[in-house]
């Protein structure tokens, strides 16, 4: 449809007027903002501020402690049984690094059972020790500080476990070591170690000399090694349970866990 010159002229005038109104409105808004007279839209609360408004400090700390306690319970149940360490490749205690050369030499000589017996004994010691560690771990959880509760709650999926480990591992190691020593004696770790590195019936004198020359004064502290590896396994399993609680509502088995981690997830 053809427009007359006058129609086009009126249309252009209307468009120009609309543009001027829009520009003047924007200018006015900008001018009022510069004068501090225009209200700005309120900023949205940050996640931490929102959590703090919905949960009390006691609830936040209590929820974190319950999550850790659930992790400890799950870890102990999983690891503190026959093959709990040995058959779980994520936590299985391997040959100490200082014995790797001996391990390869023993296996090259067809004496795999010596190496396997030693690895078995270390993992059995960890499995024996873990149930006794439950009270030690539980006591450490009770000492958890409230200072970092907000940041832990809204951080990564294993933040509570990492905080727990960072603040308590040294003390836990000292308290866990005697438990492991008792377990290594019961499972005869030292005997298996001696059989690995010493001569046995059948003429392995050369193997004994190899073990002595390679290790010297650097023979591993087996109790310390098993303790550290046991704690590594425990914290790994605690972190896995914390992640489940954060991600899966089904894993939140108490009212407090549901409230705290349900709030964080929303």
Buried (B, 14 or more C-beta within 10 A) or exposed (E): EEEEEEEEEEEEEEEEEEEEEEEEEEEEEEEEEEEEEEEEEEEEEEEEEBBBEBBEEEBBBBBBBBBBBBBBBBBBBBBBEEEBBBEBEEBBBEBBEEBEBBBEBBBEEEBEEBBBBBBBBBBBBBBBBBBBBBEBBBEBBEEBEEEBBBEBBBBEBBBBBBBBBEBBBEEBBEBBBEBBBBBBBEBBBBBBBBBBBBBBEEEBEEBBEBBEEBBEEEBBEBBEBBBBBBBBBBBBBBBBBBBBBBEEEEBBEBEBBBBBBEBBEE
